[in-house]
Amino acid sequence: MSNESSLKFKFGRRLRSYRRLRDLTQDQFAEQIGCSTEYISRIERGLVSPSFDLIEKMCFALNIEPKALFDFNEGQLKE
């Protein structure tokens, strides 16, 4: 399976799209959810997977439901 078709990669792309849609830098977002900027970067690049607890914090900070980060068929978000 190629990296671009992996669940981690798709999740990371959706997360980055929502973060940018909210005009948040990686630094600002990381501070809001209590993790490092490097970890956000690694998630967005599909290198690591966040825990359920962190996904919950991300969704709260982005004001979205968790399913939004996994709805890969929804189409591209406007950034």
HUGIRA-V237458 format. One record per residue. SS is DSSP state (alpha for helix, beta for strand, coil for the rest). D_LAST is the distance of its C-alpha to the last C-alpha in Angstrom with 2 decimals. Layout:
SS:D_LAST ; SS:D_LAST
This chain:
coil:27.70 ; coil:25.15 ; alpha:22.63 ; alpha:19.68 ; alpha:21.34 ; coil:22.14 ; alpha:21.08 ; alpha:20.23 ; alpha:17.86 ; alpha:16.08 ; alpha:15.99 ; alpha:14.62 ; alpha:11.67 ; alpha:10.91 ; alpha:11.63 ; alpha:9.39 ; alpha:6.29 ; alpha:7.89 ; alpha:8.95 ; alpha:5.95 ; alpha:5.01 ; coil:8.66 ; coil:8.71 ; coil:11.20 ; coil:12.70 ; alpha:14.56 ; alpha:17.69 ; alpha:16.84 ; alpha:15.76 ; alpha:18.87 ; alpha:21.06 ; alpha:20.04 ; alpha:20.91 ; coil:23.82 ; coil:23.23 ; coil:22.83 ; alpha:19.86 ; alpha:21.44 ; alpha:21.43 ; alpha:17.70 ; alpha:17.27 ; alpha:19.83 ; alpha:18.27 ; alpha:14.85 ; coil:16.97 ; coil:19.02 ; coil:22.15 ; coil:23.07 ; coil:22.76 ; coil:22.49 ; coil:25.30 ; alpha:25.22 ; alpha:25.78 ; alpha:22.73 ; alpha:20.55 ; alpha:22.03 ; alpha:21.18 ; alpha:17.53 ; alpha:17.27 ; alpha:19.19 ; alpha:17.01 ; alpha:13.77 ; coil:15.88 ; coil:15.54 ; coil:18.36 ; alpha:19.03 ; alpha:19.04 ; alpha:15.29 ; alpha:14.97 ; alpha:17.61 ; coil:16.74 ; coil:15.99 ; coil:17.07 ; coil:14.62 ; coil:12.36 ; coil:8.87 ; coil:6.13 ; coil:3.80 ; coil:0.00
